[in-house]
Amino acid sequence: MKSKKAISPLIATVLLVGFSIVLAGIVTTFVINKTKEFQPEKIIEDDLLCDNVAIDITVPNPGLLVYTIATDDTTKLLKGLNLINKGSFTIHKLTINSPGFSTSESQLNPVILPEEGYDKLRLAVADEEDLISIIPWIKHPEEENTYIKCQMSEIKIIPKQICKDILDRSC
């Protein structure tokens, strides 16, 4: 009988150690996944100034909404879109992310003043159903040659949906 009593604390100890190891594995997995999701650039780059930044896409002339082929003879470019600055700050740069292409950061010339539009927008399109994101940048009002990326003011568009909504057909 004495040997059975000695086994009971041993089993309890093994179960506690096993439970601790499993719990540590679950917590570690959770922390690793949350760390991968963390995007410090959203905290660093978005500024209180970005609360007054808003952009939108319009099609001023549906007849000009077309695809053209870029100079490389393979890339499709969607033309005829107008980017409107609906915010309070001048937009100096854009970051455009189109799947199938590297993310591009473009200095605008001319810049987009508040309540004005930019009709030189050309979007490289690999697939008409891809989600394309456009992120505006404003110039910091107090620091020279410093720009603020307004991630929270990002707009996302699907070229096929724009053509369908505007033209009621594909471009």
Backbone as CSV, one residue per row, in Angstrom:
resi,resn,N_x,N_y,N_z,CA_x,CA_y,CA_z,C_x,C_y,C_z
1,MET,0.791,-1.204,0.000,0.000,0.000,0.000,0.843,1.283,0.000
2,LYS,1.994,1.219,0.667,2.823,2.413,0.734,3.329,2.841,-0.642
3,SER,3.585,1.910,-1.530,4.076,2.255,-2.854,3.017,2.960,-3.693
4,LYS,1.739,2.666,-3.493,0.673,3.341,-4.235,0.561,4.806,-3.823
5,LYS,0.748,5.093,-2.527,0.670,6.480,-2.076,1.831,7.300,-2.642
6,ALA,2.958,6.689,-2.829,4.118,7.398,-3.371,3.937,7.717,-4.853
7,ILE,3.143,6.953,-5.566,2.916,7.191,-6.990,1.963,8.376,-7.203
8,SER,1.017,8.565,-6.336,0.013,9.616,-6.491,0.646,11.022,-6.569
9,PRO,1.571,11.424,-5.678,2.213,12.738,-5.821,3.074,12.832,-7.074
10,LEU,3.657,11.726,-7.477,4.464,11.716,-8.693,3.598,11.987,-9.921
11,ILE,2.440,11.361,-9.995,1.507,11.600,-11.115,1.026,13.050,-11.103
12,ALA,0.726,13.568,-9.919,0.282,14.963,-9.812,1.364,15.916,-10.311
13,THR,2.612,15.641,-9.943,3.720,16.488,-10.373,3.903,16.429,-11.888
14,VAL,3.834,15.232,-12.464,3.965,15.078,-13.916,2.830,15.804,-14.633
15,LEU,1.615,15.682,-14.109,0.472,16.377,-14.726,0.638,17.900,-14.646
16,LEU,1.094,18.410,-13.518,1.301,19.861,-13.386,2.384,20.366,-14.336
17,VAL,3.474,19.629,-14.431,4.544,20.028,-15.349,4.038,19.974,-16.788
18,GLY,3.319,18.902,-17.146,2.761,18.780,-18.502,1.790,19.904,-18.814
19,PHE,0.911,20.213,-17.851,-0.048,21.298,-18.041,0.679,22.633,-18.230
20,SER,1.731,22.856,-17.445,2.509,24.097,-17.561,3.172,24.219,-18.930
21,ILE,3.704,23.117,-19.434,4.363,23.137,-20.738,3.345,23.424,-21.849
22,VAL,2.176,22.795,-21.781,1.133,23.033,-22.784,0.667,24.485,-22.724
23,LEU,0.447,25.003,-21.520,0.007,26.389,-21.362,1.067,27.359,-21.888
24,ALA,2.338,27.069,-21.614,3.419,27.915,-22.124,3.443,27.900,-23.653
25,GLY,3.201,26.734,-24.259,3.149,26.643,-25.726,2.016,27.465,-26.310
26,ILE,0.846,27.439,-25.681,-0.312,28.215,-26.154,-0.027,29.709,-26.050
27,VAL,0.509,30.134,-24.914,0.816,31.559,-24.718,1.889,32.011,-25.709
28,THR,2.911,31.192,-25.914,3.978,31.536,-26.859,3.426,31.690,-28.280
29,THR,2.582,30.772,-28.691,1.972,30.853,-30.027,1.151,32.124,-30.166
30,PHE,0.364,32.447,-29.153,-0.465,33.655,-29.180,0.409,34.906,-29.301
31,VAL,1.449,34.985,-28.485,2.330,36.163,-28.495,3.054,36.288,-29.832
32,ILE,3.524,35.197,-30.382,4.213,35.239,-31.685,3.260,35.729,-32.770
33,ASN,2.025,35.236,-32.794,1.053,35.677,-33.803,0.721,37.153,-33.651
34,LYS,0.552,37.625,-32.432,0.253,39.047,-32.213,1.438,39.917,-32.607
35,THR,2.646,39.437,-32.374,3.840,40.185,-32.764,3.927,40.315,-34.275
36,LYS,3.573,39.263,-35.000,3.598,39.318,-36.462,2.550,40.281,-37.003
37,GLU,1.406,40.406,-36.331,0.339,41.301,-36.769,0.635,42.758,-36.444
38,PHE,1.507,43.002,-35.491,1.812,44.356,-35.051,2.463,45.148,-36.172
39,GLN,1.947,46.334,-36.424,2.481,47.184,-37.483,2.860,48.539,-36.876
40,PRO,4.100,48.672,-36.450,4.494,49.920,-35.795,4.407,51.127,-36.715
41,GLU,4.526,50.905,-38.045,4.447,52.055,-38.951,3.092,52.735,-38.877
42,LYS,2.032,52.004,-38.515,0.722,52.634,-38.374,0.712,53.580,-37.181
43,ILE,1.411,53.221,-36.137,1.469,54.073,-34.957,2.408,55.245,-35.205
44,ILE,3.549,54.967,-35.810,4.564,55.994,-36.019,4.144,56.987,-37.098
45,GLU,3.605,56.480,-38.202,3.367,57.342,-39.349,2.062,58.119,-39.267
46,ASP,1.028,57.498,-38.709,-0.218,58.236,-38.600,-0.072,59.281,-37.508
47,ASP,-0.522,60.436,-37.813,-0.352,61.578,-36.956,-1.725,62.194,-36.734
48,LEU,-1.837,63.031,-35.750,-3.109,63.725,-35.528,-3.501,64.553,-36.742
49,LEU,-2.500,65.007,-37.496,-2.785,65.778,-38.704,-3.552,64.945,-39.724
50,CYS,-3.352,63.637,-39.696,-4.002,62.760,-40.672,-5.511,62.659,-40.461
51,ASP,-5.986,63.111,-39.312,-7.437,63.125,-39.092,-8.130,64.034,-40.100
52,ASN,-7.392,65.011,-40.632,-7.946,65.966,-41.590,-7.512,65.666,-43.018
53,VAL,-7.193,64.390,-43.294,-6.793,63.981,-44.634,-7.814,62.975,-45.150
54,ALA,-8.355,63.247,-46.324,-9.317,62.332,-46.940,-9.188,62.440,-48.451
55,ILE,-9.232,61.287,-49.108,-9.174,61.268,-50.573,-10.321,60.420,-51.095
56,ASP,-10.634,60.636,-52.358,-11.690,59.864,-53.006,-11.366,59.767,-54.491
57,ILE,-11.953,58.784,-55.134,-11.775,58.583,-56.575,-13.074,58.965,-57.280
58,THR,-12.944,59.738,-58.345,-14.101,60.056,-59.179,-13.733,59.777,-60.638
59,VAL,-14.756,59.719,-61.463,-14.555,59.557,-62.909,-15.292,60.732,-63.559
60,PRO,-14.566,61.831,-63.838,-15.213,63.017,-64.379,-15.777,62.816,-65.783
61,ASN,-15.121,61.970,-66.578,-15.580,61.735,-67.942,-15.558,60.218,-68.200
62,PRO,-16.715,59.553,-68.057,-16.744,58.088,-68.243,-16.193,57.629,-69.590
63,GLY,-16.245,58.472,-70.592,-15.720,58.106,-71.905,-14.206,57.953,-71.925
64,LEU,-13.528,58.542,-70.938,-12.068,58.468,-70.875,-11.574,57.368,-69.930
65,LEU,-12.504,56.633,-69.314,-12.134,55.540,-68.413,-11.780,54.318,-69.247
66,VAL,-10.483,54.107,-69.461,-10.029,53.032,-70.347,-8.739,52.413,-69.822
67,TYR,-8.447,51.236,-70.354,-7.154,50.615,-70.116,-6.253,50.935,-71.298
68,THR,-4.999,51.233,-70.994,-3.990,51.398,-72.038,-2.827,50.470,-71.689
69,ILE,-1.961,50.265,-72.638,-0.782,49.448,-72.408,0.406,50.373,-72.176
70,ALA,1.166,50.107,-71.112,2.321,50.929,-70.762,3.443,50.727,-71.776
71,THR,4.485,51.509,-71.632,5.604,51.450,-72.570,6.327,50.109,-72.571
72,ASP,6.139,49.297,-71.518,6.790,47.980,-71.512,6.003,46.955,-72.331
73,ASP,4.900,47.370,-72.927,4.045,46.553,-73.801,3.358,45.382,-73.098
74,THR,3.395,45.336,-71.771,2.713,44.252,-71.055,1.799,44.756,-69.939
75,THR,2.146,45.855,-69.311,1.395,46.359,-68.163,0.143,47.118,-68.605
76,LYS,-0.997,46.733,-68.027,-2.237,47.455,-68.281,-2.345,48.619,-67.292
77,LEU,-2.665,49.792,-67.814,-2.848,50.980,-66.979,-4.300,51.440,-67.072
78,LEU,-4.922,51.662,-65.939,-6.279,52.202,-65.918,-6.167,53.717,-65.872
79,LYS,-6.738,54.383,-66.880,-6.697,55.839,-66.992,-8.114,56.388,-66.902
80,GLY,-8.211,57.666,-66.608,-9.499,58.340,-66.584,-10.045,58.549,-65.182
81,LEU,-9.240,58.207,-64.173,-9.657,58.408,-62.789,-9.160,59.758,-62.289
82,ASN,-9.905,60.345,-61.392,-9.537,61.617,-60.791,-9.475,61.412,-59.285
83,LEU,-8.337,61.707,-58.677,-8.174,61.595,-57.236,-8.505,62.948,-56.617
84,ILE,-9.489,62.969,-55.752,-9.950,64.220,-55.132,-9.427,64.315,-53.699
85,ASN,-8.875,65.470,-53.347,-8.436,65.741,-51.982,-9.611,66.364,-51.232
86,LYS,-10.230,65.603,-50.339,-11.373,66.089,-49.574,-10.967,66.571,-48.182
87,GLY,-9.674,66.621,-47.927,-9.187,67.001,-46.605,-8.745,68.447,-46.518
88,SER,-8.062,68.755,-45.424,-7.622,70.122,-45.142,-6.157,70.380,-45.486
89,PHE,-5.407,69.325,-45.814,-3.985,69.473,-46.085,-3.669,69.125,-47.536
90,THR,-2.633,69.739,-48.056,-2.169,69.436,-49.403,-1.523,68.058,-49.410
91,ILE,-1.849,67.253,-50.402,-1.262,65.925,-50.539,-0.055,66.034,-51.459
92,HIS,1.094,65.586,-50.951,2.353,65.712,-51.690,2.817,64.409,-52.324
93,LYS,2.437,63.280,-51.731,2.891,61.980,-52.223,1.755,60.969,-52.124
94,LEU,1.902,59.881,-52.887,0.967,58.758,-52.815,1.763,57.460,-52.756
95,THR,1.260,56.523,-51.978,1.760,55.156,-52.022,0.674,54.327,-52.664
96,ILE,1.016,53.637,-53.748,0.038,52.816,-54.470,0.500,51.370,-54.407
97,ASN,-0.389,50.525,-53.913,-0.097,49.102,-53.833,-1.076,48.363,-54.731
98,SER,-0.554,47.833,-55.822,-1.346,47.068,-56.772,-0.771,45.664,-56.826
99,PRO,-1.558,44.643,-56.456,-1.039,43.271,-56.467,-0.403,42.912,-57.814
100,GLY,0.732,42.245,-57.748,1.458,41.875,-58.957,2.541,42.869,-59.320
101,PHE,2.566,44.006,-58.620,3.565,45.050,-58.876,4.178,45.459,-57.543
102,SER,5.376,46.009,-57.594,5.979,46.486,-56.350,5.235,47.744,-55.902
103,THR,5.169,47.931,-54.607,4.513,49.113,-54.055,5.287,50.341,-54.496
104,SER,4.552,51.323,-55.026,5.233,52.527,-55.508,4.869,53.719,-54.636
105,GLU,5.875,54.538,-54.395,5.696,55.772,-53.646,6.020,56.905,-54.611
106,SER,5.024,57.720,-54.928,5.195,58.729,-55.966,5.064,60.140,-55.413
107,GLN,6.038,60.961,-55.738,5.957,62.387,-55.434,4.997,62.996,-56.459
108,LEU,4.039,63.764,-56.018,3.048,64.329,-56.943,3.528,65.673,-57.489
109,ASN,3.330,65.828,-58.782,3.631,67.096,-59.419,2.561,67.336,-60.472
110,PRO,1.638,68.190,-60.270,1.498,69.092,-59.132,0.917,68.377,-57.913
111,VAL,1.095,69.003,-56.752,0.512,68.470,-55.525,-1.008,68.643,-55.599
112,ILE,-1.726,67.945,-54.718,-3.193,68.052,-54.726,-3.620,68.951,-53.569
113,LEU,-4.061,70.140,-53.908,-4.526,71.089,-52.896,-5.878,70.640,-52.345
114,PRO,-6.239,71.114,-51.152,-7.551,70.759,-50.596,-8.684,71.126,-51.558
115,GLU,-9.630,70.221,-51.676,-10.822,70.373,-52.527,-10.494,70.401,-54.018
116,GLU,-9.305,69.969,-54.388,-8.947,69.901,-55.798,-8.690,68.462,-56.205
117,GLY,-8.544,68.249,-57.498,-8.365,66.902,-58.013,-7.024,66.712,-58.698
118,TYR,-6.721,65.447,-58.954,-5.495,65.057,-59.636,-5.893,64.091,-60.741
119,ASP,-5.809,64.532,-61.988,-6.304,63.712,-63.097,-5.205,62.931,-63.813
120,LYS,-3.995,62.948,-63.267,-2.888,62.228,-63.896,-2.702,60.821,-63.308
121,LEU,-3.662,60.363,-62.537,-3.557,59.063,-61.880,-3.631,57.934,-62.903
122,ARG,-2.631,57.060,-62.880,-2.580,55.871,-63.731,-2.328,54.689,-62.807
123,LEU,-3.199,53.699,-62.850,-3.047,52.543,-61.972,-2.635,51.319,-62.774
124,ALA,-1.506,50.728,-62.408,-1.064,49.489,-63.042,-1.947,48.363,-62.522
125,VAL,-2.489,47.575,-63.444,-3.445,46.537,-63.081,-2.988,45.197,-63.652
126,ALA,-2.784,44.218,-62.766,-2.457,42.862,-63.218,-3.754,42.093,-63.471
127,ASP,-4.692,42.241,-62.563,-5.984,41.571,-62.663,-7.049,42.596,-62.293
128,GLU,-8.081,42.705,-63.113,-9.117,43.723,-62.893,-9.862,43.541,-61.578
129,GLU,-9.752,42.365,-60.962,-10.456,42.115,-59.711,-9.560,42.301,-58.494
130,ASP,-8.303,42.711,-58.705,-7.389,42.944,-57.586,-7.807,44.190,-56.808
131,LEU,-7.516,44.171,-55.523,-7.785,45.308,-54.652,-6.546,46.202,-54.651
132,ILE,-6.702,47.429,-55.114,-5.598,48.388,-55.191,-5.780,49.410,-54.076
133,SER,-4.707,49.659,-53.332,-4.806,50.646,-52.251,-3.978,51.882,-52.576
134,ILE,-4.514,53.021,-52.158,-3.850,54.308,-52.371,-3.782,55.011,-51.018
135,ILE,-2.561,55.387,-50.617,-2.350,56.031,-49.318,-1.745,57.412,-49.547
136,PRO,-2.387,58.464,-49.010,-1.850,59.821,-49.181,-0.763,60.160,-48.153
137,TRP,0.127,61.067,-48.562,1.168,61.612,-47.689,1.004,63.130,-47.673
138,ILE,1.154,63.709,-46.509,1.127,65.171,-46.396,2.491,65.645,-45.905
139,LYS,2.768,66.908,-46.125,4.027,67.487,-45.662,3.830,67.957,-44.224
140,HIS,4.805,67.649,-43.391,4.725,68.083,-41.994,4.779,69.609,-41.954
141,PRO,3.839,70.253,-41.266,3.794,71.722,-41.293,4.952,72.407,-40.564
142,GLU,5.633,71.699,-39.665,6.688,72.344,-38.884,8.094,71.838,-39.203
143,GLU,8.191,70.639,-39.774,9.506,70.070,-40.066,9.728,70.057,-41.577
144,GLU,10.772,70.725,-42.011,11.051,70.835,-43.443,11.486,69.482,-44.018
145,ASN,11.039,69.197,-45.220,11.353,67.949,-45.935,10.943,66.686,-45.182
146,THR,9.905,66.788,-44.367,9.386,65.639,-43.645,7.938,65.420,-44.072
147,TYR,7.631,64.172,-44.407,6.286,63.830,-44.851,5.654,62.846,-43.876
148,ILE,4.342,62.884,-43.807,3.600,61.999,-42.923,2.716,61.101,-43.780
149,LYS,2.889,59.805,-43.615,2.083,58.822,-44.337,0.783,58.614,-43.556
150,CYS,-0.333,58.912,-44.195,-1.639,58.826,-43.533,-2.312,57.496,-43.857
151,GLN,-1.849,56.447,-43.215,-2.336,55.081,-43.442,-3.845,54.964,-43.211
152,MET,-4.354,55.688,-42.228,-5.776,55.592,-41.902,-6.660,56.252,-42.973
153,SER,-6.078,57.031,-43.853,-6.837,57.689,-44.924,-6.760,56.903,-46.233
154,GLU,-6.277,55.682,-46.156,-6.131,54.822,-47.330,-7.496,54.540,-47.969
155,ILE,-7.506,54.532,-49.297,-8.710,54.081,-50.004,-8.347,52.831,-50.797
156,LYS,-9.331,51.972,-50.979,-9.123,50.732,-51.723,-10.144,50.672,-52.845
157,ILE,-9.653,50.310,-54.018,-10.544,50.236,-55.171,-10.325,48.926,-55.918
158,ILE,-11.365,48.505,-56.605,-11.299,47.341,-57.486,-11.638,47.854,-58.883
159,PRO,-10.666,47.846,-59.803,-10.897,48.423,-61.136,-12.141,47.883,-61.834
160,LYS,-12.362,46.592,-61.774,-13.521,46.001,-62.442,-14.820,46.575,-61.891
161,GLN,-14.857,46.799,-60.572,-16.068,47.342,-59.944,-16.296,48.792,-60.352
162,ILE,-15.214,49.562,-60.473,-15.356,50.957,-60.912,-15.941,50.996,-62.318
163,CYS,-15.391,50.179,-63.211,-15.892,50.153,-64.588,-17.357,49.724,-64.624
164,LYS,-17.693,48.734,-63.833,-19.069,48.239,-63.806,-20.025,49.304,-63.265
165,ASP,-19.608,49.986,-62.182,-20.468,51.012,-61.580,-20.637,52.227,-62.486
166,ILE,-19.569,52.648,-63.155,-19.603,53.860,-63.956,-20.147,53.578,-65.365
167,LEU,-19.621,52.556,-66.011,-19.955,52.296,-67.405,-21.045,51.243,-67.576
168,ASP,-21.347,50.536,-66.501,-22.285,49.418,-66.540,-21.785,48.318,-67.477
169,ARG,-20.453,48.247,-67.616,-19.789,47.222,-68.414,-18.319,47.242,-68.041
170,SER,-17.522,46.333,-68.613,-16.089,46.346,-68.334,-15.419,47.443,-69.166
171,CYS,-14.252,47.855,-68.709,-13.516,48.925,-69.405,-12.828,48.380,-70.640
